[in-house]
Amino acid sequence: METEIRFVGGEALTYDENADIKMTALGVEITEKDAEDVIRVLFPWSRVERVTQRGPQVSAIYHY
């Protein structure tokens, strides 16, 4: 599943199926594993304009 996060102001980030994406009460939480490191980022809902997820099993757009 591919996830695109579009931020207020027009910037966008795209994550592939290797990233773990969670929608929490605080925002969108991204967890990525890179060799030995685990990187976790939380984007608060106040910065997020839209989240789009596409893949063979899901196609959804969330607006906040």
PQR file of N, CA, C, O and H, with PARSE charges and radii, in Angstrom:
ATOM      1  N   MET A   1       0.840  -1.168   0.000 -0.4000 1.5000
ATOM      2  CA  MET A   1       0.000   0.000   0.000 -0.0000 2.0000
ATOM      3  C   MET A   1       0.891   1.239   0.000  0.5500 1.7000
ATOM      4  O   MET A   1       1.854   1.313   0.763 -0.5500 1.4000
ATOM      5  N   GLU A   2       0.582   2.179  -0.826 -0.4000 1.5000
ATOM      6  CA  GLU A   2       1.310   3.451  -0.889 -0.0000 2.0000
ATOM      7  C   GLU A   2       0.490   4.516  -0.174  0.5500 1.7000
ATOM      8  O   GLU A   2      -0.726   4.594  -0.351 -0.5500 1.4000
ATOM      9  H   GLU A   2      -0.200   2.119  -1.447  0.4000 1.0000
ATOM     10  N   THR A   3       1.158   5.337   0.636 -0.4000 1.5000
ATOM     11  CA  THR A   3       0.486   6.386   1.395 -0.0000 2.0000
ATOM     12  C   THR A   3       1.090   7.727   1.025  0.5500 1.7000
ATOM     13  O   THR A   3       2.308   7.904   1.063 -0.5500 1.4000
ATOM     14  H   THR A   3       2.146   5.273   0.780  0.4000 1.0000
ATOM     15  N   GLU A   4       0.235   8.663   0.671 -0.4000 1.5000
ATOM     16  CA  GLU A   4       0.667  10.038   0.390 -0.0000 2.0000
ATOM     17  C   GLU A   4       0.062  10.954   1.444  0.5500 1.7000
ATOM     18  O   GLU A   4      -1.145  10.928   1.685 -0.5500 1.4000
ATOM     19  H   GLU A   4      -0.754   8.519   0.641  0.4000 1.0000
ATOM     20  N   ILE A   5       0.910  11.764   2.069 -0.4000 1.5000
ATOM     21  CA  ILE A   5       0.450  12.738   3.051 -0.0000 2.0000
ATOM     22  C   ILE A   5       0.666  14.115   2.448  0.5500 1.7000
ATOM     23  O   ILE A   5       1.795  14.495   2.136 -0.5500 1.4000
ATOM     24  H   ILE A   5       1.890  11.785   1.874  0.4000 1.0000
ATOM     25  N   ARG A   6      -0.419  14.861   2.285 -0.4000 1.5000
ATOM     26  CA  ARG A   6      -0.336  16.225   1.762 -0.0000 2.0000
ATOM     27  C   ARG A   6      -0.545  17.175   2.936  0.5500 1.7000
ATOM     28  O   ARG A   6      -1.519  17.067   3.681 -0.5500 1.4000
ATOM     29  H   ARG A   6      -1.336  14.552   2.538  0.4000 1.0000
ATOM     30  N   PHE A   7       0.389  18.105   3.080 -0.4000 1.5000
ATOM     31  CA  PHE A   7       0.384  19.013   4.215 -0.0000 2.0000
ATOM     32  C   PHE A   7      -0.246  20.347   3.860  0.5500 1.7000
ATOM     33  O   PHE A   7      -0.343  20.713   2.689 -0.5500 1.4000
ATOM     34  H   PHE A   7       1.180  18.192   2.475  0.4000 1.0000
ATOM     35  N   VAL A   8      -0.669  21.066   4.882 -0.4000 1.5000
ATOM     36  CA  VAL A   8      -1.159  22.423   4.700 -0.0000 2.0000
ATOM     37  C   VAL A   8      -0.003  23.228   4.106  0.5500 1.7000
ATOM     38  O   VAL A   8       1.103  23.213   4.646 -0.5500 1.4000
ATOM     39  H   VAL A   8      -0.590  20.769   5.834  0.4000 1.0000
ATOM     40  N   GLY A   9      -0.246  23.915   3.020 -0.4000 1.5000
ATOM     41  CA  GLY A   9       0.807  24.655   2.339 -0.0000 2.0000
ATOM     42  C   GLY A   9       1.248  23.987   1.053  0.5500 1.7000
ATOM     43  O   GLY A   9       2.003  24.581   0.283 -0.5500 1.4000
ATOM     44  H   GLY A   9      -1.144  23.928   2.581  0.4000 1.0000
ATOM     45  N   GLY A  10       0.789  22.743   0.795 -0.4000 1.5000
ATOM     46  CA  GLY A  10       1.038  22.102  -0.480 -0.0000 2.0000
ATOM     47  C   GLY A  10       2.127  21.050  -0.533  0.5500 1.7000
ATOM     48  O   GLY A  10       2.174  20.288  -1.498 -0.5500 1.4000
ATOM     49  H   GLY A  10       0.176  22.261   1.421  0.4000 1.0000
ATOM     50  N   GLU A  11       3.009  20.970   0.460 -0.4000 1.5000
ATOM     51  CA  GLU A  11       4.069  19.954   0.447 -0.0000 2.0000
ATOM     52  C   GLU A  11       3.457  18.566   0.607  0.5500 1.7000
ATOM     53  O   GLU A  11       2.435  18.406   1.274 -0.5500 1.4000
ATOM     54  H   GLU A  11       2.970  21.590   1.244  0.4000 1.0000
ATOM     55  N   ALA A  12       4.089  17.558  -0.008 -0.4000 1.5000
ATOM     56  CA  ALA A  12       3.577  16.190   0.092 -0.0000 2.0000
ATOM     57  C   ALA A  12       4.730  15.215   0.277  0.5500 1.7000
ATOM     58  O   ALA A  12       5.824  15.422  -0.247 -0.5500 1.4000
ATOM     59  H   ALA A  12       4.920  17.688  -0.550  0.4000 1.0000
ATOM     60  N   LEU A  13       4.472  14.153   1.028 -0.4000 1.5000
ATOM     61  CA  LEU A  13       5.415  13.049   1.211 -0.0000 2.0000
ATOM     62  C   LEU A  13       4.712  11.752   0.850  0.5500 1.7000
ATOM     63  O   LEU A  13       3.523  11.582   1.119 -0.5500 1.4000
ATOM     64  H   LEU A  13       3.583  13.985   1.454  0.4000 1.0000
ATOM     65  N   THR A  14       5.459  10.838   0.239 -0.4000 1.5000
ATOM     66  CA  THR A  14       4.901   9.538  -0.149 -0.0000 2.0000
ATOM     67  C   THR A  14       5.715   8.429   0.509  0.5500 1.7000
ATOM     68  O   THR A  14       6.945   8.463   0.508 -0.5500 1.4000
ATOM     69  H   THR A  14       6.425  10.976   0.021  0.4000 1.0000
ATOM     70  N   TYR A  15       5.017   7.452   1.067 -0.4000 1.5000
ATOM     71  CA  TYR A  15       5.639   6.309   1.722 -0.0000 2.0000
ATOM     72  C   TYR A  15       5.172   5.041   1.032  0.5500 1.7000
ATOM     73  O   TYR A  15       4.004   4.931   0.657 -0.5500 1.4000
ATOM     74  H   TYR A  15       4.018   7.425   1.068  0.4000 1.0000
ATOM     75  N   ASP A  16       6.075   4.081   0.860 -0.4000 1.5000
ATOM     76  CA  ASP A  16       5.716   2.820   0.211 -0.0000 2.0000
ATOM     77  C   ASP A  16       5.266   1.794   1.243  0.5500 1.7000
ATOM     78  O   ASP A  16       5.093   2.120   2.417 -0.5500 1.4000
ATOM     79  H   ASP A  16       7.023   4.171   1.164  0.4000 1.0000
ATOM     80  N   GLU A  17       5.078   0.559   0.801 -0.4000 1.5000
ATOM     81  CA  GLU A  17       4.553  -0.489   1.677 -0.0000 2.0000
ATOM     82  C   GLU A  17       5.507  -0.905   2.784  0.5500 1.7000
ATOM     83  O   GLU A  17       5.102  -1.625   3.696 -0.5500 1.4000
ATOM     84  H   GLU A  17       5.218   0.294  -0.153  0.4000 1.0000
ATOM     85  N   ASN A  18       6.761  -0.476   2.732 -0.4000 1.5000
ATOM     86  CA  ASN A  18       7.719  -0.819   3.783 -0.0000 2.0000
ATOM     87  C   ASN A  18       7.519   0.000   5.054  0.5500 1.7000
ATOM     88  O   ASN A  18       8.020  -0.375   6.115 -0.5500 1.4000
ATOM     89  H   ASN A  18       7.090   0.109   1.991  0.4000 1.0000
ATOM     90  N   ALA A  19       6.801   1.100   4.960 -0.4000 1.5000
ATOM     91  CA  ALA A  19       6.540   1.950   6.125 -0.0000 2.0000
ATOM     92  C   ALA A  19       5.259   1.486   6.819  0.5500 1.7000
ATOM     93  O   ALA A  19       4.297   1.078   6.168 -0.5500 1.4000
ATOM     94  H   ALA A  19       6.394   1.404   4.098  0.4000 1.0000
ATOM     95  N   ASP A  20       5.264   1.557   8.149 -0.4000 1.5000
ATOM     96  CA  ASP A  20       4.079   1.237   8.941 -0.0000 2.0000
ATOM     97  C   ASP A  20       3.358   2.548   9.228  0.5500 1.7000
ATOM     98  O   ASP A  20       3.911   3.423   9.895 -0.5500 1.4000
ATOM     99  H   ASP A  20       6.045   1.889   8.678  0.4000 1.0000
ATOM    100  N   ILE A  21       2.130   2.696   8.733 -0.4000 1.5000
ATOM    101  CA  ILE A  21       1.359   3.931   8.867 -0.0000 2.0000
ATOM    102  C   ILE A  21       0.211   3.691   9.832  0.5500 1.7000
ATOM    103  O   ILE A  21      -0.543   2.727   9.694 -0.5500 1.4000
ATOM    104  H   ILE A  21       1.681   1.986   8.191  0.4000 1.0000
ATOM    105  N   LYS A  22       0.084   4.592  10.824 -0.4000 1.5000
ATOM    106  CA  LYS A  22      -1.024   4.502  11.775 -0.0000 2.0000
ATOM    107  C   LYS A  22      -1.686   5.863  11.880  0.5500 1.7000
ATOM    108  O   LYS A  22      -1.013   6.890  11.972 -0.5500 1.4000
ATOM    109  H   LYS A  22       0.696   5.375  10.936  0.4000 1.0000
ATOM    110  N   MET A  23      -3.007   5.861  11.866 -0.4000 1.5000
ATOM    111  CA  MET A  23      -3.781   7.075  12.111 -0.0000 2.0000
ATOM    112  C   MET A  23      -4.132   7.073  13.597  0.5500 1.7000
ATOM    113  O   MET A  23      -4.878   6.208  14.055 -0.5500 1.4000
ATOM    114  H   MET A  23      -3.554   5.027  11.792  0.4000 1.0000
ATOM    115  N   THR A  24      -3.604   8.028  14.347 -0.4000 1.5000
ATOM    116  CA  THR A  24      -3.860   8.086  15.778 -0.0000 2.0000
ATOM    117  C   THR A  24      -4.654   9.346  16.102  0.5500 1.7000
ATOM    118  O   THR A  24      -4.891  10.179  15.227 -0.5500 1.4000
ATOM    119  H   THR A  24      -2.998   8.731  13.975  0.4000 1.0000
ATOM    120  N   ALA A  25      -5.052   9.479  17.333 -0.4000 1.5000
ATOM    121  CA  ALA A  25      -5.779  10.677  17.758 -0.0000 2.0000
ATOM    122  C   ALA A  25      -4.900  11.926  17.664  0.5500 1.7000
ATOM    123  O   ALA A  25      -5.409  13.038  17.523 -0.5500 1.4000
ATOM    124  H   ALA A  25      -4.859   8.803  18.043  0.4000 1.0000
ATOM    125  N   LEU A  26      -3.587  11.739  17.741 -0.4000 1.5000
ATOM    126  CA  LEU A  26      -2.662  12.869  17.695 -0.0000 2.0000
ATOM    127  C   LEU A  26      -2.228  13.247  16.290  0.5500 1.7000
ATOM    128  O   LEU A  26      -1.827  14.386  16.051 -0.5500 1.4000
ATOM    129  H   LEU A  26      -3.173  10.836  17.855  0.4000 1.0000
ATOM    130  N   GLY A  27      -2.304  12.296  15.346 -0.4000 1.5000
ATOM    131  CA  GLY A  27      -1.877  12.572  13.980 -0.0000 2.0000
ATOM    132  C   GLY A  27      -1.540  11.302  13.237  0.5500 1.7000
ATOM    133  O   GLY A  27      -1.981  10.213  13.607 -0.5500 1.4000
ATOM    134  H   GLY A  27      -2.630  11.371  15.540  0.4000 1.0000
ATOM    135  N   VAL A  28      -0.751  11.449  12.179 -0.4000 1.5000
ATOM    136  CA  VAL A  28      -0.327  10.309  11.372 -0.0000 2.0000
ATOM    137  C   VAL A  28       1.051   9.876  11.854  0.5500 1.7000
ATOM    138  O   VAL A  28       1.998  10.662  11.826 -0.5500 1.4000
ATOM    139  H   VAL A  28      -0.393  12.333  11.878  0.4000 1.0000
ATOM    140  N   GLU A  29       1.161   8.633  12.294 -0.4000 1.5000
ATOM    141  CA  GLU A  29       2.422   8.100  12.809 -0.0000 2.0000
ATOM    142  C   GLU A  29       3.054   7.197  11.754  0.5500 1.7000
ATOM    143  O   GLU A  29       2.422   6.257  11.271 -0.5500 1.4000
ATOM    144  H   GLU A  29       0.392   7.995  12.317  0.4000 1.0000
ATOM    145  N   ILE A  30       4.310   7.489  11.401 -0.4000 1.5000
ATOM    146  CA  ILE A  30       5.048   6.721  10.404 -0.0000 2.0000
ATOM    147  C   ILE A  30       6.213   6.041  11.111  0.5500 1.7000
ATOM    148  O   ILE A  30       6.964   6.695  11.835 -0.5500 1.4000
ATOM    149  H   ILE A  30       4.824   8.252  11.793  0.4000 1.0000
ATOM    150  N   THR A  31       6.371   4.731  10.907 -0.4000 1.5000
ATOM    151  CA  THR A  31       7.508   3.988  11.437 -0.0000 2.0000
ATOM    152  C   THR A  31       8.196   3.288  10.270  0.5500 1.7000
ATOM    153  O   THR A  31       7.574   2.518   9.539 -0.5500 1.4000
ATOM    154  H   THR A  31       5.760   4.201  10.318  0.4000 1.0000
ATOM    155  N   GLU A  32       9.494   3.566  10.106 -0.4000 1.5000
ATOM    156  CA  GLU A  32      10.281   2.942   9.045 -0.0000 2.0000
ATOM    157  C   GLU A  32      11.505   2.275   9.647  0.5500 1.7000
ATOM    158  O   GLU A  32      12.119   2.802  10.575 -0.5500 1.4000
ATOM    159  H   GLU A  32       9.999   4.192  10.700  0.4000 1.0000
ATOM    160  N   LYS A  33      11.854   1.110   9.111 -0.4000 1.5000
ATOM    161  CA  LYS A  33      13.049   0.401   9.546 -0.0000 2.0000
ATOM    162  C   LYS A  33      14.107   0.530   8.466  0.5500 1.7000
ATOM    163  O   LYS A  33      13.845   0.271   7.292 -0.5500 1.4000
ATOM    164  H   LYS A  33      11.355   0.682   8.358  0.4000 1.0000
ATOM    165  N   ASP A  34      15.311   0.935   8.874 -0.4000 1.5000
ATOM    166  CA  ASP A  34      16.419   1.120   7.945 -0.0000 2.0000
ATOM    167  C   ASP A  34      17.631   0.395   8.511  0.5500 1.7000
ATOM    168  O   ASP A  34      18.315   0.914   9.393 -0.5500 1.4000
ATOM    169  H   ASP A  34      15.523   1.145   9.828  0.4000 1.0000
ATOM    170  N   ALA A  35      17.894  -0.802   8.005 -0.4000 1.5000
ATOM    171  CA  ALA A  35      19.000  -1.645   8.478 -0.0000 2.0000
ATOM    172  C   ALA A  35      18.832  -1.885   9.982  0.5500 1.7000
ATOM    173  O   ALA A  35      17.982  -2.676  10.389 -0.5500 1.4000
ATOM    174  H   ALA A  35      17.338  -1.224   7.288  0.4000 1.0000
ATOM    175  N   GLU A  36      19.627  -1.214  10.798 -0.4000 1.5000
ATOM    176  CA  GLU A  36      19.557  -1.413  12.251 -0.0000 2.0000
ATOM    177  C   GLU A  36      18.722  -0.354  12.958  0.5500 1.7000
ATOM    178  O   GLU A  36      18.388  -0.510  14.133 -0.5500 1.4000
ATOM    179  H   GLU A  36      20.318  -0.571  10.467  0.4000 1.0000
ATOM    180  N   ASP A  37      18.383   0.713  12.257 -0.4000 1.5000
ATOM    181  CA  ASP A  37      17.668   1.828  12.881 -0.0000 2.0000
ATOM    182  C   ASP A  37      16.172   1.741  12.637  0.5500 1.7000
ATOM    183  O   ASP A  37      15.716   1.235  11.612 -0.5500 1.4000
ATOM    184  H   ASP A  37      18.654   0.839  11.303  0.4000 1.0000
ATOM    185  N   VAL A  38      15.415   2.251  13.613 -0.4000 1.5000
ATOM    186  CA  VAL A  38      13.973   2.403  13.471 -0.0000 2.0000
ATOM    187  C   VAL A  38      13.677   3.890  13.618  0.5500 1.7000
ATOM    188  O   VAL A  38      14.045   4.516  14.613 -0.5500 1.4000
ATOM    189  H   VAL A  38      15.785   2.662  14.446  0.4000 1.0000
ATOM    190  N   ILE A  39      13.007   4.444  12.612 -0.4000 1.5000
ATOM    191  CA  ILE A  39      12.684   5.874  12.614 -0.0000 2.0000
ATOM    192  C   ILE A  39      11.178   6.011  12.767  0.5500 1.7000
ATOM    193  O   ILE A  39      10.404   5.412  12.021 -0.5500 1.4000
ATOM    194  H   ILE A  39      12.708   3.936  11.805  0.4000 1.0000
ATOM    195  N   ARG A  40      10.777   6.812  13.750 -0.4000 1.5000
ATOM    196  CA  ARG A  40       9.354   7.024  14.013 -0.0000 2.0000
ATOM    197  C   ARG A  40       9.074   8.521  13.981  0.5500 1.7000
ATOM    198  O   ARG A  40       9.748   9.303  14.650 -0.5500 1.4000
ATOM    199  H   ARG A  40      11.406   7.299  14.356  0.4000 1.0000
ATOM    200  N   VAL A  41       8.063   8.916  13.189 -0.4000 1.5000
ATOM    201  CA  VAL A  41       7.716  10.326  13.027 -0.0000 2.0000
ATOM    202  C   VAL A  41       6.213  10.471  13.241  0.5500 1.7000
ATOM    203  O   VAL A  41       5.431   9.633  12.792 -0.5500 1.4000
ATOM    204  H   VAL A  41       7.515   8.281  12.645  0.4000 1.0000
ATOM    205  N   LEU A  42       5.818  11.535  13.925 -0.4000 1.5000
ATOM    206  CA  LEU A  42       4.404  11.841  14.116 -0.0000 2.0000
ATOM    207  C   LEU A  42       4.112  13.197  13.488  0.5500 1.7000
ATOM    208  O   LEU A  42       4.685  14.211  13.887 -0.5500 1.4000
ATOM    209  H   LEU A  42       6.454  12.215  14.290  0.4000 1.0000
ATOM    210  N   PHE A  43       3.212  13.209  12.496 -0.4000 1.5000
ATOM    211  CA  PHE A  43       2.762  14.455  11.888 -0.0000 2.0000
ATOM    212  C   PHE A  43       1.422  14.814  12.515  0.5500 1.7000
ATOM    213  O   PHE A  43       0.454  14.075  12.339 -0.5500 1.4000
ATOM    214  H   PHE A  43       2.746  12.385  12.172  0.4000 1.0000
ATOM    215  N   PRO A  44       1.335  15.937  13.250 -0.5600 1.5000
ATOM    216  CA  PRO A  44       0.078  16.296  13.911  0.2800 2.0000
ATOM    217  C   PRO A  44      -0.999  16.656  12.882  0.5500 1.7000
ATOM    218  O   PRO A  44      -0.701  17.153  11.796 -0.5500 1.4000
ATOM    219  N   TRP A  45      -2.253  16.395  13.249 -0.4000 1.5000
ATOM    220  CA  TRP A  45      -3.373  16.655  12.341 -0.0000 2.0000
ATOM    221  C   TRP A  45      -3.437  18.117  11.923  0.5500 1.7000
ATOM    222  O   TRP A  45      -3.934  18.413  10.836 -0.5500 1.4000
ATOM    223  H   TRP A  45      -2.495  15.991  14.131  0.4000 1.0000
ATOM    224  N   SER A  46      -2.955  19.035  12.740 -0.4000 1.5000
ATOM    225  CA  SER A  46      -3.006  20.459  12.388 -0.0000 2.0000
ATOM    226  C   SER A  46      -2.142  20.778  11.173  0.5500 1.7000
ATOM    227  O   SER A  46      -2.365  21.799  10.522 -0.5500 1.4000
ATOM    228  H   SER A  46      -2.551  18.796  13.623  0.4000 1.0000
ATOM    229  N   ARG A  47      -1.156  19.930  10.845 -0.4000 1.5000
ATOM    230  CA  ARG A  47      -0.291  20.120   9.672 -0.0000 2.0000
ATOM    231  C   ARG A  47      -0.748  19.324   8.459  0.5500 1.7000
ATOM    232  O   ARG A  47      -0.289  19.582   7.346 -0.5500 1.4000
ATOM    233  H   ARG A  47      -0.974  19.101  11.374  0.4000 1.0000
ATOM    234  N   VAL A  48      -1.646  18.360   8.655 -0.4000 1.5000
ATOM    235  CA  VAL A  48      -2.046  17.446   7.582 -0.0000 2.0000
ATOM    236  C   VAL A  48      -3.327  17.949   6.923  0.5500 1.7000
ATOM    237  O   VAL A  48      -4.323  18.217   7.594 -0.5500 1.4000
ATOM    238  H   VAL A  48      -2.019  18.151   9.559  0.4000 1.0000
ATOM    239  N   GLU A  49      -3.281  18.071   5.603 -0.4000 1.5000
ATOM    240  CA  GLU A  49      -4.478  18.447   4.852 -0.0000 2.0000
ATOM    241  C   GLU A  49      -5.226  17.218   4.353  0.5500 1.7000
ATOM    242  O   GLU A  49      -6.455  17.165   4.399 -0.5500 1.4000
ATOM    243  H   GLU A  49      -2.471  17.853   5.058  0.4000 1.0000
ATOM    244  N   ARG A  50      -4.450  16.202   3.862 -0.4000 1.5000
ATOM    245  CA  ARG A  50      -5.085  15.027   3.284 -0.0000 2.0000
ATOM    246  C   ARG A  50      -4.144  13.834   3.365  0.5500 1.7000
ATOM    247  O   ARG A  50      -2.931  13.983   3.222 -0.5500 1.4000
ATOM    248  H   ARG A  50      -3.452  16.245   3.825  0.4000 1.0000
ATOM    249  N   VAL A  51      -4.704  12.656   3.592 -0.4000 1.5000
ATOM    250  CA  VAL A  51      -3.961  11.395   3.557 -0.0000 2.0000
ATOM    251  C   VAL A  51      -4.632  10.506   2.518  0.5500 1.7000
ATOM    252  O   VAL A  51      -5.834  10.252   2.594 -0.5500 1.4000
ATOM    253  H   VAL A  51      -5.690  12.535   3.707  0.4000 1.0000
ATOM    254  N   THR A  52      -3.848  10.032   1.542 -0.4000 1.5000
ATOM    255  CA  THR A  52      -4.373   9.151   0.496 -0.0000 2.0000
ATOM    256  C   THR A  52      -3.620   7.836   0.553  0.5500 1.7000
ATOM    257  O   THR A  52      -2.389   7.820   0.544 -0.5500 1.4000
ATOM    258  H   THR A  52      -2.872  10.238   1.480  0.4000 1.0000
ATOM    259  N   GLN A  53      -4.351   6.733   0.613 -0.4000 1.5000
ATOM    260  CA  GLN A  53      -3.747   5.405   0.615 -0.0000 2.0000
ATOM    261  C   GLN A  53      -4.246   4.647  -0.603  0.5500 1.7000
ATOM    262  O   GLN A  53      -5.446   4.587  -0.871 -0.5500 1.4000
ATOM    263  H   GLN A  53      -5.351   6.745   0.621  0.4000 1.0000
ATOM    264  N   ARG A  54      -3.283   4.058  -1.349 -0.4000 1.5000
ATOM    265  CA  ARG A  54      -3.631   3.291  -2.546 -0.0000 2.0000
ATOM    266  C   ARG A  54      -2.927   1.952  -2.501  0.5500 1.7000
ATOM    267  O   ARG A  54      -1.791   1.848  -2.039 -0.5500 1.4000
ATOM    268  H   ARG A  54      -2.309   4.107  -1.131  0.4000 1.0000
ATOM    269  N   GLY A  55      -3.604   0.938  -2.980 -0.4000 1.5000
ATOM    270  CA  GLY A  55      -3.017  -0.391  -3.048 -0.0000 2.0000
ATOM    271  C   GLY A  55      -4.042  -1.381  -3.562  0.5500 1.7000
ATOM    272  O   GLY A  55      -5.185  -1.016  -3.839 -0.5500 1.4000
ATOM    273  H   GLY A  55      -4.527   1.022  -3.356  0.4000 1.0000
ATOM    274  N   PRO A  56      -3.634  -2.633  -3.688 -0.5600 1.5000
ATOM    275  CA  PRO A  56      -4.547  -3.638  -4.229  0.2800 2.0000
ATOM    276  C   PRO A  56      -5.753  -3.912  -3.321  0.5500 1.7000
ATOM    277  O   PRO A  56      -6.798  -4.355  -3.799 -0.5500 1.4000
ATOM    278  N   GLN A  57      -5.615  -3.655  -2.028 -0.4000 1.5000
ATOM    279  CA  GLN A  57      -6.695  -3.968  -1.107 -0.0000 2.0000
ATOM    280  C   GLN A  57      -7.392  -2.732  -0.536  0.5500 1.7000
ATOM    281  O   GLN A  57      -8.423  -2.857   0.125 -0.5500 1.4000
ATOM    282  H   GLN A  57      -4.767  -3.295  -1.640  0.4000 1.0000
ATOM    283  N   VAL A  58      -6.847  -1.555  -0.780 -0.4000 1.5000
ATOM    284  CA  VAL A  58      -7.434  -0.361  -0.198 -0.0000 2.0000
ATOM    285  C   VAL A  58      -7.259   0.821  -1.142  0.5500 1.7000
ATOM    286  O   VAL A  58      -6.256   0.930  -1.848 -0.5500 1.4000
ATOM    287  H   VAL A  58      -6.010  -1.453  -1.317  0.4000 1.0000
ATOM    288  N   SER A  59      -8.231   1.684  -1.140 -0.4000 1.5000
ATOM    289  CA  SER A  59      -8.134   2.958  -1.821 -0.0000 2.0000
ATOM    290  C   SER A  59      -9.003   3.919  -1.022  0.5500 1.7000
ATOM    291  O   SER A  59     -10.230   3.834  -1.056 -0.5500 1.4000
ATOM    292  H   SER A  59      -9.046   1.596  -0.566  0.4000 1.0000
ATOM    293  N   ALA A  60      -8.362   4.829  -0.306 -0.4000 1.5000
ATOM    294  CA  ALA A  60      -9.107   5.711   0.578 -0.0000 2.0000
ATOM    295  C   ALA A  60      -8.441   7.081   0.621  0.5500 1.7000
ATOM    296  O   ALA A  60      -7.224   7.205   0.480 -0.5500 1.4000
ATOM    297  H   ALA A  60      -7.365   4.898  -0.278  0.4000 1.0000
ATOM    298  N   ILE A  61      -9.266   8.104   0.818 -0.4000 1.5000
ATOM    299  CA  ILE A  61      -8.780   9.473   1.005 -0.0000 2.0000
ATOM    300  C   ILE A  61      -9.415  10.009   2.276  0.5500 1.7000
ATOM    301  O   ILE A  61     -10.635   9.960   2.439 -0.5500 1.4000
ATOM    302  H   ILE A  61     -10.255   8.004   0.932  0.4000 1.0000
ATOM    303  N   TYR A  62      -8.588  10.518   3.172 -0.4000 1.5000
ATOM    304  CA  TYR A  62      -9.061  11.084   4.423 -0.0000 2.0000
ATOM    305  C   TYR A  62      -8.803  12.582   4.398  0.5500 1.7000
ATOM    306  O   TYR A  62      -7.683  13.014   4.125 -0.5500 1.4000
ATOM    307  H   TYR A  62      -7.598  10.558   3.040  0.4000 1.0000
ATOM    308  N   HIS A  63      -9.837  13.384   4.684 -0.4000 1.5000
ATOM    309  CA  HIS A  63      -9.703  14.841   4.765 -0.0000 2.0000
ATOM    310  C   HIS A  63      -9.960  15.254   6.203  0.5500 1.7000
ATOM    311  O   HIS A  63     -10.913  14.789   6.829 -0.5500 1.4000
ATOM    312  H   HIS A  63     -10.747  13.032   4.906  0.4000 1.0000
ATOM    313  N   TYR A  64      -9.105  16.133   6.729 -0.4000 1.5000
ATOM    314  CA  TYR A  64      -9.293  16.630   8.092 -0.0000 2.0000
ATOM    315  C   TYR A  64      -9.227  18.121   8.105  0.5500 1.7000
ATOM    316  O   TYR A  64      -9.363  18.735   9.163 -0.5500 1.4000
ATOM    317  H   TYR A  64      -8.331  16.510   6.220  0.4000 1.0000
TER
END
